[in-house]
Amino acid sequence: MASEELPITPSLWPEPPPKEKVEEYLAELEKGPWPSHVTELKKTKYPVYIYGMGLVAGATPWATSAAKAPGIYSGVLSRMSHPWTRITPPVFEDHARVLIPSAQVFTTTLLRFLIEASRRYGWGLLQFIGGTGDVVINVVRERLIDLDIFLRRIGLDIGGSGDVMRNTVSCPGPLLCPYAIYDTLKARDFTYSCLIDWATYPQFPYKIKFKYSGCPIDCLKAQARADYVIIGTWRGAPDVDDEKLRQWIEEGGDVEELVRSCPTRAITWDGSRLSIDGSKCVKCMECIRRAYPAIKPGKERGLTVLIGGTIKSRSGPKLAKVLIPFIPLPSPDKLEEALMTVFQVVRDRIVPKWDEEGWRRERVGDTLIRVTWQRFLRDFAKFDPDLAAKITKATPTEPYYSYGITFFNMSEEQKQKYLEDLRKAMETWQ
């Protein structure tokens, strides 16, 4: 079935197919030894016949629509049976995007509530999990307000569609992963505590996405998929436990291969002791993945904040750039304090300027490219080296954000100066 919009001119619309043909197509999809989605859809209130009409006609049977629900400004997607189907009165299909728990972890009690909501207020259909990490519930238009009230009573909310902060996603972090440097689930929940109005009320040039990765491996691929990325990291070299390393070697661990696997040759082995040069370590996690728990993330832990990653946008795919290289996280109970530092920069400096300078349907990464990275941060957001030094607890010489995207446009003299500043900054960081 075609997914593109049909021509506006009615003369170009397809004719409604015969009922017998529609039923023939649907019956064919219920044959065979495999499970049939048509059979399952018939168990719900979904208008399967309209779906069949689209299959026969080779065109979408749905047209865009809009639903009015006082108090709900985001999270409701609406459509109606297309005029070419000649269905009178038209059938409306509304979807509610539900902002779900961190790391997409549901208790059985919460799942039962969601099933109850879908049956009581909708068609008995749930989508787990959409591209933005939401649960989508098909809902009867007249019951939207009732659904919203029900969801709020169980601690959930409708939102995350349109020009808002989309569903914020975190990796499982300490729930499942031994590499987690900080509590990603707590961080994600804290985002909604501070910025819930961003998720439920459209107010930006385009959408915003936050993603939280617990370590530099970045299983979420957040650097390529989010406007604001918070990744757990550390300063200096990974932490080596000599006793556990000897045990790892006795159990068959190949220490020579471990040394060879380091991309920057930061690891050396003298036959009895393993050393890692923190000034060369790029936090690739390769040694940790191979020899954990003998090798763990370093003891001086913190957060790295990146900005501007997207898969689809005006200027095409792009990886996020480092905004703040290191926010110290001396202990787990300091996480909210560190996150507030991030939110203050994003909320008070970055987003307001993006809101002013950004074009319609332009992500923050596109704006950074259009006006240049250096100009946006220094001239617009006033994110100068002194502020960076205050946040990172380092010297103002760190040039990490000064050029970034525009490096390839710099003169050779500027590039050499930048690389020299970067070398000095690396020495300062360690």
Secondary structure, DSSP 8 states (H G I E B T S, - for coil): ---S---SSGGGS-----HHHHHHHHHHTT-SSS--HHHHHTTTT--HHHHHHHHHHTS--EEE-----TT--SSEEEEEE-GGG--SS--EEEEEEEE--GGG---HHHHHHHHHHHHHHEEEEEES--TTS-EEEEE-GGGHHHHHHHHHHTT-EE---SSSB---EE--GGGT-TT-SS-HHHHHHHHHHHHHHHHHS--SSS-B-EEEESSTT-TT-GGGT-SEEEEEEESSS-EE-HHHHHHHHHTT--HHHHHHH-TT--EEE-SS-EEE-TTT-----HHHHHHTTTEE--SSEEEEEEE--BSSSTT--B--EEEEEEEE--SGGGHHHHHHHHHHHIIIIIHHHHHHH--TT--HHHHHHHH-HHHIIIIIS---HHHHHHHHTS-TT--TTTSGGGGGGS-HHHHHHHHHHHHHHHHHH-
